[in-house]
Amino acid sequence: MDPEMLNGFAEEDKAKMLGMIEAMQTRDSLKMYNNLVEKCFNTCVQSFRRKSLEKDEERCVSKCCEKFLKHSARTSLRFAELNQQSMQGMGGAPPQ
């Protein structure tokens, strides 16, 4: 969130809002990480014969993580593009 959007609010309210936003972002990041771990583990780990991953499991986890992170980055980029278009449509941001 752009801190400029909080102009006009009392400093105490700004600090509370920024704190809440930061907490939400942290929670969302942890949730995404946990989903990644669970999805890739369930997809890739086939047995518990060893305390370390087998080569094919390790390769699978690497590919799974890479795909998940690329997908998340692309989704975030697209969301930012749509948000910018929305703000321009409302006259809230100058075109770039």
C-alpha positions as CSV (number, residue, x, y, z in Angstrom):
1,M,0.0,0.0,0.0
2,D,1.2,3.5,-0.8
3,P,1.7,5.4,2.4
4,E,0.6,8.6,0.5
5,M,-2.9,7.2,0.6
6,L,-2.9,7.7,4.3
7,N,-2.5,11.4,4.1
8,G,-5.1,13.2,6.2
9,F,-5.1,10.5,8.9
10,A,-3.7,11.1,12.3
11,E,-0.1,9.8,12.8
12,E,-1.3,7.3,15.4
13,D,-3.9,6.0,12.9
14,K,-1.3,5.8,10.1
15,A,1.0,3.8,12.4
16,K,-1.9,1.4,13.3
17,M,-2.9,0.9,9.6
18,L,0.7,0.3,8.5
19,G,1.2,-2.2,11.3
20,M,-2.0,-4.0,10.4
21,I,-0.9,-4.1,6.7
22,E,2.5,-5.4,7.6
23,A,1.0,-8.1,9.9
24,M,-1.4,-9.2,7.0
25,Q,1.5,-9.3,4.5
26,T,3.5,-11.5,6.9
27,R,0.6,-13.8,7.6
28,D,-0.1,-14.1,3.8
29,S,3.6,-14.9,3.1
30,L,3.7,-17.6,5.8
31,K,0.4,-19.0,4.4
32,M,1.8,-19.1,0.9
33,Y,5.1,-20.8,2.1
34,N,3.1,-23.4,4.1
35,N,0.9,-24.2,1.1
36,L,4.0,-24.5,-1.1
37,V,5.6,-27.0,1.4
38,E,2.5,-29.0,1.8
39,K,1.7,-29.2,-1.9
40,C,5.2,-30.1,-3.0
41,F,5.7,-32.6,-0.2
42,N,2.4,-34.4,-0.9
43,T,3.2,-34.4,-4.6
44,C,6.8,-35.5,-4.5
45,V,7.6,-37.5,-1.5
46,Q,6.7,-41.1,-2.1
47,S,8.3,-43.0,0.8
48,F,10.0,-42.6,4.1
49,R,12.7,-45.2,3.6
50,R,15.5,-42.7,4.3
51,K,15.9,-39.6,6.3
52,S,16.9,-37.7,3.2
53,L,15.1,-37.3,-0.1
54,E,15.9,-39.6,-3.0
55,K,17.2,-38.0,-6.1
56,D,13.9,-38.1,-8.0
57,E,12.0,-36.7,-5.0
58,E,14.6,-33.9,-4.7
59,R,14.2,-33.1,-8.4
60,C,10.5,-33.1,-8.1
61,V,10.5,-30.8,-5.1
62,S,12.8,-28.4,-6.9
63,K,10.6,-28.3,-10.0
64,C,7.4,-28.0,-7.9
65,C,8.9,-25.0,-5.9
66,E,10.1,-23.3,-9.1
67,K,6.7,-23.6,-10.7
68,F,4.9,-22.4,-7.7
69,L,7.1,-19.4,-7.3
70,K,6.9,-18.5,-11.0
71,H,3.1,-18.8,-10.8
72,S,3.0,-16.6,-7.7
73,A,5.2,-14.0,-9.2
74,R,3.2,-13.9,-12.4
75,T,-0.1,-13.7,-10.4
76,S,1.3,-10.8,-8.4
77,L,2.5,-9.0,-11.5
78,R,-0.9,-9.4,-13.1
79,F,-2.7,-8.2,-10.0
80,A,-0.5,-5.1,-9.9
81,E,-1.2,-4.4,-13.6
82,L,-5.0,-4.7,-13.0
83,N,-4.8,-2.6,-9.8
84,Q,-2.9,0.1,-11.8
85,Q,-5.5,0.1,-14.5
86,S,-8.2,0.4,-11.9
87,M,-6.6,3.3,-10.2
88,Q,-6.1,5.1,-13.6
89,G,-9.7,4.5,-14.4
90,M,-10.7,6.2,-11.2
91,G,-8.2,9.0,-11.8
92,G,-6.1,8.0,-8.7
93,A,-2.8,7.4,-10.4
94,P,-1.0,9.1,-13.3
95,P,-0.4,6.9,-16.4
96,Q,3.1,5.5,-16.8
